[in-house]
Amino acid sequence: MRINYLAAFLGSLIILFAACTKISSTDIGTGLIPSADSVITRDTVITVYAKNTGDSIIRPAINQNHVVGNLEDPLFGMTDARINFQLSLPYSNFYFESTKQNLFFDSIVLVLSYNGGWGDTTSPIKLHVNELDNSQVFLPDTSVINAYTGTIVRYNNTDAFAANSSLTDVPTTVYPNSLGDSVYVFKDSGINMIRIRLNDEFGRRLLLNYDSSNAYKNDSTFHNALKGLQVYADPGNNALLRIGLTDPNTKLALFYRYHPIDSASGVVNSTVRYFTVNSLTSAHSNFISRNRDNAPISAYLPPNGNPDNKNDDLIFIQAGPGTYATIIIDSLGLSNMPNYIIHRAELLMEQAEDPSPLEQYLTPPNLFLLAKDDTSKFVIPGFDSSNIATSDAIFSSSYLSNYYDFGGIPKKNTTNNSLYSFNISRYVQGVITKQNKQHPFVLYAPYNEPFKLYQSASYSSAHGYVTSSPTNPAGSGRVRLYGGDGDISNSHRMRLHIIYSIPH
């Protein structure tokens, strides 16, 4: 008997492929697995609609990085970031070692702790320091209250704060790429230090005009005498520098000499006193102004964007204070899908190519996706919409524990553009199997704002964060994405890609 070797080979291939598509285990839709020994796996694409929606607001806490700098972004427009903050005394009833006539001023330097940058940090940046106008009220914003403790945790970031006077006779030129080099100065050496020389008149005021009977009695009297400082950059630097206000490197250093009161020898001692930022008593704000009037983004945001158009061909996401978008999955596409087993449902989005020379520096942010109703945003519900444990985003101690798997961290394609993929498999399984309600989604670049873990729960009883610290540094990160539409010829469009199994 002659053996048909070709037929035997093809038969083996069929058996092999059947084995590859068999589902051995799954934790969603287990009741849908047929009794047959195999299933057929296929995929499909469902249309989504994306719309640029509006602005977001952030308020960095005093122990989080603040940013200073100036950007001219060809896609997103102008950014002016300024840091406003108060300094505190070395201690209450502060005094110097000798009488006023025996004190001799040397110099005064504002030292800032540099924690990295975003944008073109290869170019020099010119920094200035202003004294805040004493007539302004630099107080906590009472509308910003911790929803869990009821205490005020942020200061008003929407006020630019006018300057009383400039404290820098000339700007200080900073080279970010060299800030990692060691600095050696009198009693104050280290790395990642931005040193800004302030004018002598200001230094003499601190040394000779104030004492423990007035400004140096306590922090409150000191803040009445010195409302605060503002650090800002010249236009055109195209970078934001991250500054740690409460880091040991951040301080106002007053260098001076003195004769000991009881010394007859004429010896002069050189020393330095530091005024630092106190996390409990120092007011602060990170004013970040966005001017998008002459940039392409302006055509897509209210009031210029077309409100009747449910889809924008381009989506602009800017890290906070920035922009966000609303995404809606085509309802008929999901509701008409049979009761199949969903292996993976991923919301795919791609960066639209940007020919700007700054593109290599203005890198994309991490993104996040939330469900939305009329009043709030919450974690995307899963297969069992009443149980957060079945959602695609997994939380532990109120923090997202599977950020990478859930999606939102950009990856690069072959053309070096960024790709995002959000895994919403449980959500899709719940819609097609249990007829769970479909929700619009909110796409944004997260900072550290709280959001609901359940649609019906209040923030105080069930809230979560993406991470325990800001996901994107303040003001840093932006990406222009392709929008979603029904044009299947657009291979870059935002879309829902589903891999599913059919009983065989």
C-alpha positions, 0 to 999 in steps of 0.5 A: 500500500502506497503512503501519501506522505504529502497528505500525512504532512498536511494532516499533521499541520492541521492537528498542530494548528488546532492545538494552538487555538485551544483554550486551556484556561481562562478567568473570564467567560469560563462558562462559555467554553464549549465542550468540544476539544477546540475552538477557532480563534479570530480577530476583529476591529471595532470603530471608536470615536475620539474627541478633544474635550478640554483642560485638566488642572494639577497642584503639586504638593510642596514635597513634589517636584515643581517645574520652571522654564519656557517652551515654544512647542510648534504643536501645543503652543507656549508654556511659561512655568514659574515657581513661587515659594516662601522661605522659613527661618533657621529657627524662631527668634533667629539672630546672628552671632554679633551686633549689626556694626560687627556684621559684614555682608559677602553674598547671597545665593539661591540654591535649587535642587535639580531633579531632571528636565523635559525638553531641550536640556542640551541648550542653556537656560536663563533664570531670574528671581523676583521678590513677590509683591507684599500686597498680594495674598499668598495663602492656601486655596481654601477650595482645594481640600483633601477629600479624605482628611478635610485639610488644605493640601494645595496652594493656588496655582492659577495666580501668576503673582506679580513681582515686587522687584527683581532680585537678579541684576543679570540672569543666571545661565544654567546648562542642565547637562552639566548640573551633575558635575560636582560644585565646590563652594564655601560650606556648600558642595554637592551635585545637581545644584542650580546656584543663582546669585541675588543682588547685594541690596537684598542680602544686606536687608536680610543681614542688617535690617531684620532681627528677632524683634521683628522679621526674625521672630517666627515664620509668620513675621518673616513671611510678612517681611518677605512674601516669597520668591518667584523663579522664572526663565527667559522665553525660548529656552524650550525646557522645563527643569524639575526642582525639589523645594524641600530637598536639602539642596534647596535653600537661600544661602546668606554668606557674611563675616562677623567680629565676635562680640567679646573679641579684642583680637580683631579676628573676623569669622566667615560663615553662612546661614541657610533659609529653607522651605518648610513643608508645614509653614511655607506657601508655594505654587507652581504656576504653569501657563499654557498659551495655545492660540497660534498652535495647531492644537487650538483648532481642536479645543473649545471654542474653536473645535466643532462640537457637533463632530463626534470624532476628531482626526487628531487628538492632542494630549498634554500633561497637566495642566493640560488636555484630555479627550473623550473616547466612545466605542461604537455601540452597535459594534459591541452590541451586535457581537455574538456571545464569544470568549474574549481573549484580548480586547485592546484599545489601540492608538498611535502617535501622529508623525511630528516633523518638528526638530523638537520632537526628539526632546518633547517626549510623549507622556504616560497615559491613563484611561477611565470610564465616565458618567455625567458627574465623575470618572471611575475605573473601567468596570470589568466582566462583573461590573459591580466588582472591582476585582474583575476589572482590567485595572488591578489595584492594591492598597488603592494604587494601580498594580498592573500599569504596564499590562493595563496599558498607557506606557508608550512603546515605539514602532518601526518609524519611532512613533509611540504606540499605546495599547489599553487592555479592556478585555474584561470590560468588553466581555461584560458588555457582550456577555452580561449586557453591561452598560457601555461607558465613554472613556476619558484619556489623559496624562495622569499626575496624581489626582484621585479617582473612583474605584467604583461608579457609585462610590464616593472618593472618601470610601473608595478611591485610587491613584495610578501611582504613589507619586506623580506619573508624569512630572508637572507640565512635562509630556505631550503627544498628538494621536490619530483620532478614531473613525470608520475609515478602515483604510486608515491603518493608523486610526484609533481602534478597538482590536478584539481577539476572540474564540468561536465554538467549533 
